Amino acid sequence: MATRRKGASKPQSESPLGTYRSKRNAAKTPEPMGDGPRARRRKDLPVFVIQEHHARALHWDFRLEHEGVLVSWALPKGVPEDPKSNHLAVHTEDHPLDYGSFEGDIPAGEYGGGQVRIWDHGHFEVEKWRPDEVMVVLHGSKVSGRYVLFPTSGKNWMIHRMDPAPEGFQPLPEKVRPMLATPGTLPADDTGWAFEIKWDGVRAISFIEGGRIRMLSRNDKDLTPSFPEFRELGAFLGARPCVLDGEIVVLGEDGVPDFGRLQHRLHLANANDVKRQSAASPASYVVFDVLHLDGHPLMSLTYDERRVHLEELGLSGASFATADSFRDVRGVDILQATKETGLEGVIAKRRDSAYAEGKRSTAWIKVKNVRTQEVVIGGWTDGAGSRAGSMGALLLGIPTAGGLRYVGKVGTGFGDRDRDDLMDLLRPAARTTTPFIPPSDVKERGPHFVNPLLVGEVRFSEWTEAGRLRHPTWRGLRSDKSPADVVIES
Ligand code: MN
């Protein structure tokens, strides 16, 4: 065995293409074997190619022409645009020069099975080529600039951008606070407004980079592990780093979002349950906005301008879709259509409005067919009869500056498991003193009080003059919201 520099695999192999051919069966893969006529020797600059490879794990193969072969690295997150973030580059076997124009499908079961397409290609200048340092200046259509590759351990190298980030480049933000809609009625004049269906689910901002997706709820809960089905959205967008805004929904038997089923998806304790439920109650991500794309923030653009970028992404897959935007139509017609199909309502959005991060804005108005209200659970009453030993009703409040204001109790609308599941959450939060102000407001017999931390949602018919919910029905927990988010919804 040849002696190697400790900790580094050389960026060229001793017997050109031997390893490459030993990994592939020419009868089964459409990839070039490099045994045809020798590629014409170029007099101009050597070539590079970056191939997006949808193998078991999505990656980008980065190949540089050197001494008659393509010296290759696999980049799990692609080529960095930001000099502050180095990306892993796993040194792989040399490939034949004619691999540089290869695009196609490597059959499943073969080495590297999956789709290969050229993401970028061009020429490059060599500034240094040593066993432990390769410095090049790329001239591609997507990537240009000076890059250096250097080994860190074994086959693992890093790729670092030495030039400043491209003009105007901004890295993906870590967090984005969603823009919120103001509850209200349809605009008096439809001019200048777009209408979207209000999806009854959980708001989620997703951060996609290097083919990977990360999703955060309104209160910064990481939703990614709960919804493995959305990984395909990361792979779908490939090397287009972006931040998307949308709603996660689970459809019921009637094709209408079922908040209860979605709620169960949010409270699964282990990966096996998550896997089983993602098959039994698959979720969909309805994307209605794009806030950052290809290294550029878009929040200051107008709604119409952001829609152009969103539609250009062509989001359409088994688990994700672009939300419809109805323009040059009457808002009342859209609202009526949602009422007839059992949907929650519409959101009217001003077409000339920017994305107001973290603000409840009047540029977005939510108009609902049913009245719902978020509430904070402050206690429970004992169940009677068949419910003895469990919960009878939940005591509900709305946070105010002075404390939790009691707004009534809800004793209906619970699913089979809901009462037991709620008791499991409430018992450990029990306390002896009332969280409500004034304390005398709770007239129930033998109430149990809890620390007011859990947020839920009820349907109801109207507010009474005394400030109580009339005919409330339980809809489910809102673990994506914090008590501080709860406000009277008009
Ligand atoms: Mn590959």
Residues whose N, C-alpha, C, O or C-beta is under 5 A from the ligand:
A	BS01	MN	H53 D61 G112
